[in-house]
Amino acid sequence: MTTKRLLTAVLAAMLAVALGGCGASGSGGGGEAGEQKVLRFATWDTGDSLKVQEDIAKAFEKAHPGVKVQVEPYADGFDQKLAASFGAGNPPDVMLMWDFPTYHANLEPLDEYMKKDENLGLDDIYDSLFHYVKVDGQTYGLPSGFTTRAMYYNKKLFDEAGIPYPKDGWTWDEFKNIAKKLSHPEKKQYGFGLRATNDPYDLQGIVWSNGGSFVSEDGSQIDGFMNGPETAGAIQLFGDLLKDKAATLVGGKNQMSGEDVFKAGKIAMWESGVWPLDGFKEAKVDFGTVEMPAFPGKPVKGIVALSAVSVAKQSKQKELAWEFTKYFISNEAINMRSNSDLPIRKSIVQEKKFDQDPLYAPFYRMLERSDMTPSFLLNKNWKLVNRYLSTAIDSVMLGQDAKTVLDRAVEDASKYVNQ
């Protein structure tokens, strides 16, 4: 072949590749007949939960010929990868979301979409969940799953000790007495398991139950709140359990997780969301769940861990992204995800009788008690403040005085509160 003919052939091949690439473009919106639209969906899930989401994507594709949902599992690097994609101007079209204060500027407000769509069935979704997806009154995601937190207890250990199972309405004093009776350090068995490393977010329900808070209602002050007597008292409760050998630390370096220690029958009580419930069933642990205990004369408060689904403001195919978002919170998709979060729709809860199931009902009763606003929704710099708070709480678990370390945390973190 001559040089001229070779050059002509190469140019023709390059042109064919370029034209073929245009036909498979995922930039969305319109396009010629036969063009496949690629919708990118980012998730933090892995394992079985990721497999379920891939199945949801396939079901959506089946109902939308010509659409390919590209599931992108960011796993533990979710925040870093998502932030990088926004910074590069190339984010996924749809994504799981929970940290709306951080990301809302990059997300599409959904209020107008919600108003136009009469088939969303928003009345079927628990109202309190929408509290977690708003920033400055605008909605940036649709709730897709959630959990509150409840107390798991090992029935076998209670039976062996002749201790009645805890019931809703029990108190922290009752909890402490039970934990002491069920602790046998010589057998490395304890009444309760405490995390060596704690996320302050998860402890807010307990702090609120004692009348405390990490931050003022307007988000402008932490002094007198994060280190207030009610907050310090709630955190000190756990430090005292360790000192009294009524609890043990779990999940630290070279330690088993709390879930695994509970499965092994070495702790009688474990506080968590719904996530380990199926695992406890599979391990054939004889267990129950109950609402969180109350402080004397004070109502129990709960905290919600929410997953939502959002649309990127930079997406070039927002209508299609909205269609996937809607499908992700449909009855069909929620039923497919039944192995992870709790269902957000009242109709599904009633159909599955979760509100009557002794294992699941406490989580829904705790939802009724979850009417407070988490700190990260009140202050835009909460991530910076939270670092000091987390260190202080973990110090209490290692034996330090709660008021002392919380005073220090307030002193160190105050500079970030009103930046």
HUKAMO-V572661 format. One record per pair of residues at least 6 apart in sequence whose C-alpha atoms are under 6 Angstrom apart, sorted by the first residue. I is the first residue (numbers start at 1). J is the second residue. If there is no record, write none. Layout:
BEGIN
i = {I I}
j = {J J}
END
This chain:
BEGIN
i = {23 24 24 26 26 28 28 29 36 36 37 38 38 38 39 39 40 40 40 40 41 41 41 41 41 41 42 42 42 43 43 43 44 44 44 44 45 57 61 85 93 93 93 94 94 95 95 96 96 97 97 97 98 106 107 107 107 108 108 108 109 109 110 110 111 124 124 125 125 133 133 133 141 141 141 142 142 143 144 144 144 145 145 145 145 145 146 146 146 146 146 147 147 147 147 147 148 148 148 148 149 149 150 150 150 150 150 151 151 151 151 151 152 152 152 152 153 153 153 153 154 154 155 155 168 168 170 171 171 171 172 172 172 179 179 180 182 183 183 183 183 184 189 189 190 190 190 191 191 191 191 191 192 192 192 192 193 193 193 193 194 194 194 195 195 195 196 196 196 196 197 200 205 205 205 207 207 208 209 209 210 210 211 212 212 213 214 214 215 215 215 219 219 227 227 232 232 236 239 239 241 250 250 251 251 289 290 291 294 301 301 302 302 302 303 354 354 355 376 385 388 389 392 392 396}
j = {35 35 36 37 38 37 317 317 66 67 67 67 68 69 69 70 69 70 92 93 70 71 72 92 94 95 72 73 95 73 74 96 73 74 75 78 75 69 67 91 311 312 315 310 311 309 310 308 309 307 308 309 307 313 311 312 313 311 312 313 139 140 139 140 139 345 346 344 345 139 140 141 308 309 310 308 309 308 307 308 329 307 341 342 343 344 305 306 307 341 342 273 274 304 305 342 273 303 304 363 272 273 271 272 290 291 292 270 271 289 290 292 269 270 288 289 268 269 287 288 268 287 286 287 290 291 293 293 294 295 293 294 295 191 246 246 191 189 190 191 246 190 266 267 246 247 267 246 247 267 268 269 247 267 268 269 247 248 249 270 248 249 250 249 250 251 249 250 251 252 394 390 301 302 303 231 234 301 300 301 230 295 230 230 231 225 225 226 221 222 225 378 379 406 407 402 403 402 396 397 247 257 258 257 258 359 362 362 300 369 370 366 369 370 370 360 361 361 382 413 409 409 405 406 402}
END
